[in-house]
Structure formats: C-alpha cells, structure tokens
Amino acid sequence: MANDPIQDRYQPGAIGSEFEEHNFGEVNEGEIFRLNADDKDQSLYRKENETQAMDVKTRELHNLPANIKIYIKI
C-alpha cells in the first residue's frame, strides 16, 4: 500500500485545554464560568439561581437554559 500524505496526517486534539465543559443546570450556584472557551471572549458569569447568571463585569442578569454548554476554568 502506497503512502498517502493526505490520509497519513496525524491531527491530535487540543492538548491541555484549560476549560471543562458542563451544562448550566449541572453546576452549583455561585460558580464562575464562561459561555465560550475562546480566549478572545473574556466575559465571566456567576450562576445566581437555576435559570439566571450574572455578568460579573456589568452585573446584568441573563436568563440561560439548563442545557446550554458552559466552560469552567480548571
């Protein structure tokens, strides 16, 4: 079988991600998290209750569904 450089490339996943992915409904109240694991989006949120999170910087409350993916820094 001949080598096929396009098929033979090894594409490892992201090594050492600094965020854990969770659902909003799974985390405890008071937990600090991000909505994106992107380093460009620096917005931090704190879970206030089962349906709301507060933007830490602007102190505005946002309604979030329980099944939305959030990212917690390890």
ZABADO-811270 format. One line per field, with one value per residue: residue number from 1; residue in three letters; chain; z negated, x negated, y of N, C-alpha, C in turn. Coordinates in Angstrom, 3 decimals, always signed. Layout:
N
nr	c(NUM;...)
rest	c(ALA;...)
kette	c(A;...)
nz	c(Z;...)
nx	c(X;...)
ny	c(Y;...)
caz	c(Z;...)
cax	c(X;...)
cay	c(Y;...)
cz	c(Z;...)
cx	c(X;...)
cy	c(Y;...)
This chain:
74
nr	c(1;2;3;4;5;6;7;8;9;10;11;12;13;14;15;16;17;18;19;20;21;22;23;24;25;26;27;28;29;30;31;32;33;34;35;36;37;38;39;40;41;42;43;44;45;46;47;48;49;50;51;52;53;54;55;56;57;58;59;60;61;62;63;64;65;66;67;68;69;70;71;72;73;74)
rest	c(MET;ALA;ASN;ASP;PRO;ILE;GLN;ASP;ARG;TYR;GLN;PRO;GLY;ALA;ILE;GLY;SER;GLU;PHE;GLU;GLU;HIS;ASN;PHE;GLY;GLU;VAL;ASN;GLU;GLY;GLU;ILE;PHE;ARG;LEU;ASN;ALA;ASP;ASP;LYS;ASP;GLN;SER;LEU;TYR;ARG;LYS;GLU;ASN;GLU;THR;GLN;ALA;MET;ASP;VAL;LYS;THR;ARG;GLU;LEU;HIS;ASN;LEU;PRO;ALA;ASN;ILE;LYS;ILE;TYR;ILE;LYS;ILE)
kette	c(A;A;A;A;A;A;A;A;A;A;A;A;A;A;A;A;A;A;A;A;A;A;A;A;A;A;A;A;A;A;A;A;A;A;A;A;A;A;A;A;A;A;A;A;A;A;A;A;A;A;A;A;A;A;A;A;A;A;A;A;A;A;A;A;A;A;A;A;A;A;A;A;A;A)
nz	c(+0.000;+0.889;-0.430;-1.491;-1.742;-2.503;-3.778;-5.796;-7.738;-11.090;-13.335;-16.225;-19.054;-20.927;-23.232;-26.680;-27.446;-29.090;-30.107;-31.416;-30.130;-30.859;-31.581;-32.102;-34.023;-35.673;-37.364;-40.517;-42.408;-42.416;-41.106;-38.928;-35.479;-31.875;-28.760;-26.393;-25.324;-24.217;-24.127;-23.305;-24.013;-26.937;-28.854;-32.005;-34.034;-36.793;-38.380;-39.507;-40.179;-39.352;-36.777;-36.027;-35.317;-36.286;-34.697;-35.508;-35.200;-34.198;-35.829;-35.069;-34.833;-33.187;-31.470;-31.235;-29.548;-31.030;-29.692;-28.245;-27.083;-29.137;-30.225;-32.486;-34.114;-34.766)
nx	c(-0.841;-0.656;-2.032;+0.072;+0.015;+2.048;+3.958;+2.403;+1.767;+1.406;+3.644;+3.722;+5.891;+6.832;+4.385;+4.177;+6.368;+7.653;+10.180;+13.168;+16.016;+19.421;+22.945;+25.231;+27.245;+26.089;+24.124;+23.141;+24.760;+23.298;+21.002;+18.324;+18.086;+17.622;+19.257;+18.143;+15.295;+13.349;+10.425;+10.614;+13.095;+13.717;+15.692;+17.084;+19.274;+21.529;+23.323;+26.512;+29.053;+31.223;+32.007;+30.788;+27.912;+25.288;+23.536;+20.293;+18.803;+20.559;+22.709;+25.242;+28.213;+28.805;+30.959;+30.658;+30.857;+31.128;+29.715;+27.615;+24.263;+21.517;+18.348;+15.843;+13.033;+10.151)
ny	c(-1.177;+2.155;+5.184;+7.757;+11.035;+12.823;+11.244;+10.184;+12.020;+13.020;+14.263;+15.563;+16.142;+19.100;+19.804;+19.733;+21.459;+24.315;+24.511;+23.069;+21.435;+21.872;+21.456;+24.126;+23.662;+21.757;+22.798;+24.307;+26.933;+30.175;+29.504;+30.387;+31.024;+30.701;+31.448;+30.765;+28.923;+30.322;+32.338;+34.911;+35.905;+37.275;+37.371;+36.830;+34.913;+34.451;+31.920;+32.511;+31.486;+28.706;+29.429;+31.799;+33.827;+36.028;+38.613;+39.217;+41.560;+43.642;+43.304;+42.500;+40.551;+37.462;+35.288;+31.828;+28.693;+25.410;+23.442;+24.563;+24.737;+25.382;+26.736;+26.012;+27.199;+25.318)
caz	c(+0.000;+1.012;-1.412;-1.038;-2.743;-2.988;-4.694;-6.849;-8.707;-12.445;-13.830;-17.633;-19.603;-21.746;-24.380;-27.871;-27.479;-30.441;-30.465;-31.445;-29.596;-31.697;-31.309;-33.091;-35.090;-36.497;-38.264;-41.745;-42.457;-42.806;-40.251;-37.901;-34.223;-30.602;-27.777;-25.304;-25.770;-23.450;-24.902;-22.835;-24.783;-28.331;-29.724;-33.087;-34.591;-38.035;-38.456;-40.609;-40.525;-38.336;-35.443;-35.756;-35.579;-36.291;-34.107;-36.638;-34.936;-34.057;-36.884;-34.460;-34.894;-31.913;-31.582;-30.477;-29.661;-31.827;-28.860;-27.493;-27.433;-29.735;-30.375;-33.771;-34.071;-35.698)
cax	c(+0.000;-1.455;-1.750;+0.931;-0.247;+3.280;+4.593;+1.478;+1.522;+1.923;+4.237;+4.098;+6.830;+6.236;+3.691;+4.163;+7.366;+7.762;+11.582;+14.022;+17.341;+20.529;+24.248;+25.548;+28.053;+25.309;+23.174;+23.677;+24.934;+22.081;+19.891;+17.900;+17.918;+17.698;+20.152;+17.285;+13.949;+12.465;+9.674;+10.994;+14.265;+13.291;+16.847;+17.279;+20.622;+21.721;+24.661;+27.277;+30.080;+31.342;+32.306;+30.138;+26.498;+24.956;+22.269;+19.513;+18.337;+21.644;+23.668;+26.554;+28.702;+29.173;+31.665;+29.986;+31.486;+30.347;+28.907;+26.602;+22.900;+20.698;+16.954;+15.271;+11.573;+9.618)
cay	c(+0.000;+3.370;+6.233;+8.850;+12.085;+13.443;+10.300;+9.783;+13.090;+12.826;+15.505;+15.402;+17.113;+20.147;+19.231;+20.556;+22.526;+24.849;+24.619;+21.886;+21.709;+21.428;+22.058;+25.156;+23.089;+20.839;+23.456;+24.890;+28.393;+30.874;+29.058;+31.329;+30.301;+31.422;+30.839;+30.298;+28.550;+31.196;+33.323;+36.241;+36.324;+37.257;+37.583;+35.869;+34.892;+33.702;+31.344;+33.089;+30.503;+27.657;+29.952;+33.075;+34.051;+37.445;+39.023;+39.721;+42.922;+44.607;+42.959;+42.291;+39.182;+36.858;+34.010;+30.781;+27.372;+24.455;+22.548;+25.286;+24.362;+26.430;+26.325;+26.382;+27.124;+24.304)
cz	c(+0.000;-0.071;-0.773;-2.060;-3.294;-4.009;-5.912;-7.889;-10.043;-12.963;-15.294;-18.068;-20.406;-23.003;-25.533;-27.849;-28.907;-30.903;-30.476;-30.958;-30.512;-31.127;-32.430;-34.278;-36.049;-37.540;-39.453;-41.618;-42.985;-41.964;-39.175;-36.628;-33.044;-29.712;-26.582;-25.880;-25.049;-24.378;-24.495;-23.617;-26.266;-29.320;-30.738;-33.647;-35.893;-38.065;-39.700;-41.103;-39.360;-36.922;-35.080;-36.111;-35.476;-35.629;-35.211;-36.430;-34.925;-35.120;-36.351;-34.559;-33.510;-32.196;-30.677;-30.630;-30.394;-30.978;-28.030;-28.005;-27.994;-29.968;-31.671;-33.695;-35.145;-36.649)
cx	c(-0.891;-1.062;-0.911;+0.784;+1.015;+3.967;+3.726;+1.218;+2.164;+2.393;+4.636;+5.081;+6.095;+5.636;+3.757;+5.146;+7.539;+9.217;+12.253;+15.402;+18.400;+21.827;+24.549;+26.321;+27.290;+24.432;+23.889;+23.847;+23.657;+20.872;+19.612;+17.604;+17.913;+18.697;+19.375;+15.925;+12.891;+11.713;+10.025;+12.183;+13.938;+14.446;+16.987;+18.682;+20.613;+23.153;+25.359;+28.371;+30.196;+31.573;+31.537;+28.658;+26.227;+23.600;+21.480;+19.105;+19.474;+22.728;+25.105;+26.933;+29.139;+29.884;+30.980;+30.745;+30.556;+29.415;+27.841;+25.210;+22.170;+19.297;+16.392;+13.770;+11.094;+8.639)
cy	c(+1.248;+4.371;+7.331;+9.971;+12.748;+12.540;+10.006;+10.862;+12.763;+14.168;+15.324;+16.477;+18.166;+19.526;+20.221;+21.707;+23.010;+25.011;+23.254;+22.283;+21.091;+21.982;+23.038;+24.577;+22.194;+21.521;+24.097;+26.396;+29.027;+30.509;+30.107;+30.538;+31.253;+30.716;+30.307;+29.940;+29.383;+32.141;+34.750;+36.794;+36.166;+37.430;+36.456;+36.025;+34.105;+33.200;+31.878;+32.143;+29.528;+28.176;+31.218;+33.060;+35.544;+37.651;+39.714;+41.176;+43.936;+44.430;+42.865;+40.818;+38.722;+35.547;+32.999;+29.465;+26.403;+23.603;+23.267;+24.853;+25.572;+25.858;+26.895;+26.182;+26.162;+24.956)
